[in-house]
Amino acid sequence: MDRLTAMQVFVSVADEGSQIAAAERLSLSRPVVSRYLAELEEWAGARLMHRTTRRLSLTTAGEELLPRCRQVLEQVEEMKAAVPMANDQPSGLLRLTVSTSFGQSHLAAAIADYVKRYPAVQVDMLLVDHAVNLVEERIDLAVRISKELDPNLIARRLSACRSVICASPAYLKEKGVPQRPEQLSTRNCLTHAHYGKSIWHLENAEAGQIGVAVSGNISANDATSLLQAALAGSGIAQLPTFLAAPFLRTGALQRVLPDYEPQQLTLFGVYISRKHMPATLRTMLDFLAERFAGEPEWDRV
């Protein structure tokens, strides 16, 4: 029996909750998965899972063995990563997570160029608008826009992330252009559910940093949705320039309060450990840092 593969199958079944899902994840047939589980149970001398028609659950022996199998598989991966490949060329799967808005607008194109340079690499993108647990989701790299990060994670700065307050010319013509930050409280502001939901933090050369209370009838956890609402004339939005810049250039959106800059954030590449960093992760970080270095292309007018 290939015990390492059997352990990998056992861990996958436990994570996925079914043999069918584990088979799809590992590109194995259902009978092969069942055989590996049976052989591992025979080797361990104990039943590892309760099998019913609806779900699988771990036995006491399975709960004891699962973390040990994870540890063995992690050690094997570390051993493989410690041995340089021929010419240290990256290959294999890299799992990456990013926000929907940045993933669709910029990162997907960057990854397309990356895999052209490194065709032996496969990239699995998870686009979500919340921070996922990198360990639980088996994520190699998270591209995050933030001001503060979890101190337990390692981060590499990739670029600045600026925002702009803007609205459609039609909305501003109808409601009037705010001349002072406090006038935002009298306008319909389109807000992000996780950032600036009720207060927008602005900075001015003379006034310094100020907070402005805002509210409106549309909120979303995705900046692209707020962009579309702003283009439709629904209100004033605070949008990242990586989304708004093309529409500001064409005039589809008009900047509001240009002397007041929204709080600047940072685009980070976040990962778990520097120890035995695989070539896929190292080259992806280098590639993104080079691509987004200096003044990001979306801020170049």
HULINUR-V490432 format. One line per field, one symbol per residue. ss: DSSP state (A for helix, B for strand, O for the rest). phi: phi as a letter, one per 40 degrees, with the letter a starting at -180 (. if undefined). psi: psi as a letter, one per 20 degrees, with the letter a starting at -180 (. if undefined). A space follows every 50 residues. Layout:
ss=???
phi=???
psi=???
This chain:
ss=OOAAAAAAAAAAAAAAOOAAAAAAAAOOOAAAAAAAAAAAAAAAOOOOBB BOOOOBBBOAAAAAAAAAAAAAAAAAAAAAAAOOOAAAOOOBBBBBBBOA AAAAAAAAAAAAAAAAAOOOBBBBBBBOOOOOOOOOOOOOBBBBBBOOOO OOOBBBBBBBBOBBBBBOAAAAAAAOOOOOAAAAAAOOBBBBOOOOOOBB BBBBOOOBBBBBBOOOOOBBOOAAAAAAAAAOOOOBBBBBAAAAAAAAAA OOOBBOOOOOBBOOBBBBBBBOOOOOOOAAAAAAAAAAAAAOOOOOAAAO O
phi=.ccccccccdccccccgaccccccccfbcdccccccccccccccgacbbc bbccabaccccccccdcccdcccccccccccccccdffccagcbcbbacd cccccbcdcccdcccccbcccbbbcbcabacccccccfccabcbbabbbc ccbbbbcbacbcbacaacdcccccbgccbbdcccccbcbcbccbagcbbb cbbbdccgcbbbcbaacbbacbccccdcccccgcibbbbcccccdccccc gcbbcbfccbccdcbbcbbbacaccfcccccccccccccccbcgcdcccc b
psi=pnhghgggggggghghjqhghhgghjlrqghgghgggghhhgghkqphqp prhhrqqqrghghhhghhgggghhhghhgghioprpjkpqrapppqqqqg ghghhhhghghghghhhmiipppopooqkqpqohghjlphppoqorhqrp iiqpqpphrqoqrqprrqhgghhgiqppiqhiihijropoqphiokgipp pqpqhgibpqpppqrajpqqjphhhhghhghikhapqoqqhighghhhhi jhqpqqmiiopqppaqoqoprgqiplpqhggghgggghhghjqboqhiio .
